Amino acid sequence: MKTLATVAAGAVIALSLSLPVSAAGLVKYEIKDDAIAASLTGKAGDPANGKKLAINRKKGNCLACHAMPIPEQAFHGNIGPTLKGVGSRYKAGELRLRVVDSKVLNADTIMPAFYRDSGFHRVLKGFEGKTIISAQDVEDIVAYLVTLK
């Protein structure tokens, strides 16, 4: 029970540190075979910016839950699986779906839906109708994650 409370607290902290992005014009996407194959923006992501977003405590905040192969960063999470080698385990489309809305694959996951703007319960007013990150942020993070071989 204590572990579940710790996990839930970590998820709340991760979400509270994220700043919402206006979801006006939320990009439509197609999920097929547990992946979103097409880029949300129609262009390749920037892996260097994706790394910055992944470690940014107010954007992707991947370090809150995941250990990552970036030893220069302190305080890696241990709630989610390590992201070391994630680019060898998943294709870009599979990673994109996990970043956009991992609850499609596992309804019980505590990983937030970073690019979803509705279907939440008890949302703080400033976050209503907004995504955590933009479509371009999704693409940049995916571009970074696929480099982690």
BAVEX-210105 format. One record per residue (C-alpha): x, y, z. Coordinates in steps of 0.001 Angstrom, whole numbers, plus 500000, padded with zeros to 6 digits. Last residue first. Layout:
BEGIN
XYZ/...
This chain:
BEGIN
519704502391471632/518494505702473036/518314507591469735/514634506626469349/513903508505472585/515271511789471232/513123511809468085/510123510806470231/510782513775472534/511035516152469560/507858514788467985/505890515114471216/507229518659471704/506058519493468179/502553518255469049/502590520481472137/503052519406475757/500766519062478786/497628519362476675/494867521841477386/491072521707477558/491017522329481305/494486522957482797/493893526384484349/490662525107485912/492357522232487767/490991518975486377/488729516842488554/488413513933486123/490065513728482701/488426512890479379/489800515872477515/492967517565476252/495312514732475363/498935515133474339/500944514299477473/498659511516478673/500176511006482107/501956507814483094/500074506354486055/499121503300484036/495795501620484784/494231502060481338/497214500369479724/497665500671475965/495339503611475328/496421504910478741/499832505653477213/498414508789475620/500623511006473426/503952509835474892/503113506132474658/501557506593471218/504701508346469947/506916505596471362/505030502986469347/505240505150466235/508996505662466682/509647501921466956/510175500327470349/512755498142472091/515926499476470501/514944503119471027/514087502277474652/517715501235475251/517986503177478511/514497504536479165/514273502670482457/510819501392483324/508510503566485406/508558504187489167/512340504427489508/512901508121488911/516244509760488225/517360512366490758/520422513988489249/521274514689485623/524887514280484478/524273510526484372/522130510818481233/521145507270480289/517645507689481747/515919506385484867/512191506995484615/509467508438486856/510319512081487568/513108511904484998/510568512015482152/509659515588483083/508256516261479623/507649519952480351/508115521647483730/510885519403485125/512797519683481848/514728516424481422/512609515091478559/512195518568477053/515961519115476808/516398515636475318/513673516370472772/515396519638471856/518512517684470913/516384515012469183/514647517539466897/511454516002465516/510853515186461889/508033516901460058/504358516300459412/503442517760462791/501809514783464489/504243512442462760/502547509405461291/502855505893462728/500783506340465870/501294502893467354/499567499971469054/498766498281465724/496969501354464396/496235504593466208/495354507441463880/496044511072464715/494162514358464820/496207517395465834/494687519470468633/493832522784466984/493511524827470138/495098522640472799/496697525456474745/499733524006476465/499635523200480161/502681523561482413/504017520426484024/505184520507487629/501760519478488899/501718516471486616/505022515073487844/504102515782491461/500762513999491096/502442511032489426/505050510794492157/502369510926494847/500501508085493144/503651505966493001/504447506662496651/500872505819497674/501058502579495694/504360501706497366/502887502328500837/500000500000500000/
